[in-house]
Amino acid sequence: MSATLTESYTWFAACSTTDVPENGGVCVKYKNDQIALFNFTRRGEWYATQNMCPHRMQMAISRGMIGSIEGEPKVACPFHKKNFSLVDGRCLSDDSCGDLKTYPVKVEGGRVFIGIPGAEEDTWA
């Protein structure tokens, strides 16, 4: 017997696709949280993580440089150069550094939506 876990999300309209620079990021505020949103145009993909760097607890991840390490999309903290996976948030530089929380992203009709886990219904603004 197997079980399938599903998670519900509240999807909020973060911004327009044109609000995020190509191959760069922006900070999006959702309630009391800051979320780093990345438009990785070289890969044709979008990613979202927490904005706070777990290394020194600074709100800086959205200003980090994105790239790849052995095919894995990553972001480097602009202050401390710690590398984090954009797929699952794990620190790629240092086992003692914490990981980033990641969020699902959808792009529809020129708008970017970020999914917040644990909500009961979708919010399409």
C-alpha positions as CSV (number, residue, x, y, z in Angstrom):
1,M,0.0,0.0,0.0
2,S,1.3,3.5,-0.9
3,A,0.3,6.9,0.1
4,T,0.5,10.2,-1.8
5,L,1.1,13.4,0.0
6,T,-0.3,16.5,-1.5
7,E,0.1,20.0,-0.2
8,S,-2.3,22.9,-0.8
9,Y,-1.1,26.4,-1.6
10,T,-2.3,29.9,-1.6
11,W,-1.2,31.4,-4.9
12,F,-0.7,35.1,-4.9
13,A,0.1,37.4,-7.8
14,A,3.7,38.6,-7.0
15,C,4.3,40.8,-10.0
16,S,4.3,41.1,-13.8
17,T,7.0,39.1,-15.7
18,T,8.4,42.3,-16.9
19,D,9.1,43.5,-13.3
20,V,11.9,40.9,-12.8
21,P,15.2,41.4,-14.7
22,E,16.3,38.7,-17.0
23,N,18.7,36.3,-15.2
24,G,18.2,38.3,-12.0
25,G,15.9,38.6,-9.0
26,V,13.7,40.9,-7.0
27,C,12.3,40.8,-3.4
28,V,8.5,40.3,-3.1
29,K,6.7,40.9,0.2
30,Y,3.9,38.5,1.2
31,K,2.3,39.5,4.5
32,N,5.3,39.6,6.9
33,D,7.6,37.5,4.7
34,Q,10.2,38.5,2.1
35,I,10.5,36.2,-0.8
36,A,13.3,36.3,-3.4
37,L,11.9,35.7,-6.9
38,F,14.3,34.8,-9.8
39,N,13.8,34.9,-13.6
40,F,16.4,32.5,-14.8
41,T,15.9,33.2,-18.5
42,R,19.0,31.3,-19.6
43,R,17.2,28.2,-18.4
44,G,13.7,29.4,-19.1
45,E,12.7,28.8,-15.5
46,W,11.4,30.8,-12.5
47,Y,12.4,30.2,-8.8
48,A,11.4,31.6,-5.4
49,T,13.1,31.2,-2.1
50,Q,13.2,33.0,1.3
51,N,15.1,36.3,1.0
52,M,16.9,35.9,4.3
53,C,20.4,34.3,4.0
54,P,20.6,31.7,6.8
55,H,24.4,32.2,7.1
56,R,24.2,35.7,8.6
57,M,20.5,36.3,8.8
58,Q,20.5,39.2,6.2
59,M,17.7,39.9,3.7
60,A,19.9,39.7,0.7
61,I,19.3,36.6,-1.4
62,S,17.2,38.4,-4.1
63,R,20.3,40.5,-4.9
64,G,22.5,37.4,-5.3
65,M,24.0,36.1,-8.6
66,I,22.3,33.2,-10.2
67,G,24.1,30.5,-12.2
68,S,24.6,26.7,-12.2
69,I,26.9,24.3,-10.4
70,E,27.2,21.0,-12.3
71,G,23.8,21.7,-13.9
72,E,22.1,22.6,-10.7
73,P,20.5,26.1,-10.7
74,K,21.9,28.1,-7.8
75,V,22.0,31.6,-6.2
76,A,25.0,33.0,-4.4
77,C,24.5,35.3,-1.4
78,P,25.9,38.7,-2.4
79,F,27.6,39.3,0.9
80,H,29.1,35.9,1.9
81,K,29.1,34.0,-1.4
82,K,27.4,30.9,0.0
83,N,25.7,29.0,-2.8
84,F,22.2,27.6,-2.5
85,S,20.2,25.3,-4.8
86,L,17.2,27.1,-6.4
87,V,15.5,23.8,-6.7
88,D,15.4,22.6,-3.1
89,G,17.2,25.4,-1.2
90,R,20.0,23.3,0.2
91,C,23.4,25.0,0.8
92,L,25.9,23.9,-1.8
93,S,28.9,25.6,-0.2
94,D,29.0,24.5,3.4
95,D,27.3,21.7,5.4
96,S,27.2,23.9,8.5
97,C,25.1,26.6,6.7
98,G,21.3,26.3,6.9
99,D,19.1,25.8,3.8
100,L,16.7,28.2,2.1
101,K,13.0,27.7,2.1
102,T,11.7,27.4,-1.5
103,Y,8.3,28.1,-3.0
104,P,6.6,26.9,-6.2
105,V,6.2,29.5,-9.0
106,K,3.7,29.7,-11.9
107,V,3.7,32.1,-14.8
108,E,0.3,32.8,-16.4
109,G,-0.8,35.6,-18.7
110,G,2.3,37.6,-18.1
111,R,1.9,37.5,-14.3
112,V,4.1,35.6,-11.8
113,F,2.4,33.7,-9.0
114,I,4.1,32.3,-5.9
115,G,2.6,29.4,-3.9
116,I,2.5,29.7,-0.1
117,P,2.1,26.2,1.5
118,G,-0.6,25.3,4.0
119,A,-3.5,27.4,2.8
120,E,-7.0,26.1,2.2
121,E,-7.8,28.0,-1.0
122,D,-6.1,29.7,-4.0
123,T,-6.0,33.5,-4.3
124,W,-5.7,34.7,-7.8
125,A,-5.4,38.5,-7.7
